[in-house]
Amino acid sequence: MIRIENVSKSFGKNQVLNGISLDMNEPGVTAILGPNGSGKTTLIKCLMGMVLPDGGEIRFKGDHIRGKHLYRRDIGYLPQIARFPDNLKVKELITWIANVRQQPDQRDKFVEAFGVSGILDQTLGTLSGGTRQKINLILAMMHDSPVLVFDEPTVGLDPVAMVMLKNLIAEEKRNGKIILISTHIMDFVEQVADRIVYLLDGDIYYDGTIPDLKEKYGKSSLEKVIVSILSQSVEEVSEPTNGMATHPKVFI
């Protein structure tokens, strides 16, 4: 369903993506991981048509997405930072997004799941950051889209909401959806992800499963693996080859 072919992107002299290629065709959860500045959000924005790649192409259901927007009707998207007018009531925002999408929605299901039925008449400006995140998740999930893209979905969520989000992701996976998640919370990734794509300096450092990655590094948790990868990266930068630092790609 999603094919990313040799996508590159730079902002000025900063090369953010260096010819990234990925296929996401099977139902399940793919976690896009990497340190700050590794290109995670830029890659997601390229997929959403919010950033135009300098090179390469992205296909959705076999069609090029450049210059198109209707394909996004099949994607439920949670941006890293979602901003809406503070004077809007919660129910007004939900209705507004539903009217824009013009698709059947399951708003009642997700309003109940995240426990926000009692605040629908409140304005967004009165809500805490965690409650706003629950509303943003409702907006991303309520249209039963075959693809879900979440950029930092756990920000501000309390433990109860975290458990609900994990349960909903598991349900969506059982329903055959492709789910793409970017996050820094490794415990969350370890519980929900089927596949890890680790970006480092704009390249794919690793693409595979969590068990294979932990076995390769001999670590008991994904968090410990990531620490090892970053430590190795620092060592390689401190010992450059021919004046340039290199990061070997690892595929399992």
N, C-alpha and C positions, 0 to 999 in steps of 0.2 A: 504493500500500500504506500509506503514511504521509501523513496530512494534518494539518498544524498550522494552526489558524485563529484569528488574532487573540488569541494567548495573551499574557496579561500576568501579572506576578507582582511583588509587593513584599514586603520584609521590614522591617516597621516603616515608617520614612519613606524607606527606600531602594528606589526603583523599579528593579527589576532587568531586567524584560522589559516592553517597551512595545507590546503588540499585534503579536507576531511571527506571520507567516503563511508557511508553507513546504509544498511538496509534494515527496515523495520516492517516486516510483513506478517509476523505471527502474533497471535494474541499473547499478552503478557506485559510485564513491567520492565522497561529499560531505564536504568538510572544513569544520568549523565553527571559524572563527578569530576572534580579537579579543584585546585587551589584558586583563589581569587585571581582574576585576570587570565584564566586558562582558555576562555572562549565559550563557556557553557551558555551563558545568556545570549551571546551573539549568535551562536548556532541555532538556538531556539527562535530567536527573532528572524533569522533567515528563513526558517521553516514557516513562520507565520507571515512572511512577506513584509515584515516591518523594517528589515535591513536587507539591502540588495547586495548579494555577493559580488566580489570583483571577478571571480572566475568560478567555473563549475556550474552545476545545475541541480535543481531539486525537482523531483517528480512526486506527485500525489495521485494515487490510483492510475499511474501510467502517464499522466499529463504533466507537462511543464507548468510550474506555478508562476513564473515571472510574468508580471503584468496582469495577473488574474487575482480574483478575490473570492469567487463563489465556492471554491474548495474549502474555505474556512468554515462553511456551514456544517461540515462534517468533523469539526474539531472543537472540543471544549477546552478553553485556554484560561489558565490562571497565570497572569503576569507576576513578575517579582514584586512590582509595586503597582497597585491598582488605585487610581485616584478618581473619585466621583464627587460631585458637589455636596458639601456638608449639609446643605439645607434640604436635600432630598430625604424623604422618609424611606425606610427599608423596603416597604411594599411597593413604593413608587419606583424605586430602582429596579426591583425584580420585574415589575410589569414593563418598564421601559426596555430592559434587555430582551424580554420575551417578545415585545412588539418589533424590535429590531430584527430578531432572528426569524420571526414568523414561522415557527416550528412548534409542534406539540412539546409540552414540557411537563416535568414531574416536580414542580416547585414544592408542592405540599409534602412529598416524600422527603426531600432534603431539608426543608424547613423543620420538619419534625425530627429528623435524624440528628441535626446539629442543635436542636433545642432552642430555636430562636423565635418560636411562634409568639412569645410574649413581648417582643420588641419590634414588631412589624410597623407600628405607628411611630416609632422613634426616628429622629433624624440621624443621618450618618455621623454628623459632627458630635453627637453625644455618646458615641460608642467607643469602647476600648479597642486597641489594636487587634487583640485576639478575636473579639466579636466581629470586627470588620473582616478579618480573615475568614471566618465562618461564612459570612455573606458572600465573599468572593468565591469561595469553594462551591456554594450553592449555585451561583451564576455559571460557573464552569461546568458543573455536572448535570444541571437540570434538564438539558435538552437531549439526553441519551445519545450523544455523539459517538461514532465508532472509534474515534481517536481522542484521547485526553492528554493535554500537555500542561504540566504543573511546574512552574518555576518557584522554588522555595515554598512549598505548600504548608509546611509545619510552623511557619513564623507566628509566634504569639499564641499558639494553641495550648489550651490547658490539657492535662492528662486525659480527661474524659473525651475531649474532642479529638485528641490524637488517636485514641483507641477506635473511635467512630470512623475517622478517616481511614485507618488501616482496614477496618471491616468493609467499608464501602469500596476501597480499591480492590480488595479480594473479590468482592461481589462483581465489580465491573470486569475484572479479569475472567471470572467464570462465565460472564456473558459474552466473551470473545472479543474484548476491546484491546486495542493497542494503547498502552499508557507510557508516556515519557515523563520522567521526573528528574528535576535538578534540585539538589539539596546538599547541605553540609552535615546533616544529621545522620551519622553512619549507623546507629542502632535502628533507625527508621528504615534505611536502605536495606539493611540485613534482613529485616522482617518482611519486606514487601517485594524486593526486586528479584527478577529472574536473570537479568543480564546487567553487567556493568560495562560502561564505556567511560574510561578515565582519560581526560584530556590534560595535557601538560605542555605549556608553551605553544598552544595552537595545534598540537599533533595528538593523534590517538596513541596513548601509551599502552593501554590495555583494552581489550574487547573480549569479554567472556563471562563465565559464571563466577559467583562468589566462592563456592567450594574450591574450584580450580585455582582461584587467585590466592586463597588462604593456604592451600596446599603448596603452591609455588614458593610462597614466602615463609612457610612454616609457622604461621601465626594462628591464634585461636579466634581472633575477631577481625572484622573488616577495618575497624578503627586502627588496630595495631599494624595492619598491612599498609594503610595509607601513610602512617607515620614513617614506615620503612621506605616507601616509595619517595616521599618528600626528602628524607634524609639522604637517600641515594642521589636524588636530583641535586641537592646542595653540594655533595661531594664531586659530582660530575662538573658542575659549574666552577668549582674551585680548582679543578684540574682540566682546563680546556685543551682541546686537540687542535693544533694549527690555528690557534687564536679564536676558536669557536667552541662553545659548549654544545654537547650533543646529548640527546635523550633517546636511548634505544627503544623502539616500539616492541611491545610484547603482545603476542596473540596466542590464545589458547583455545 
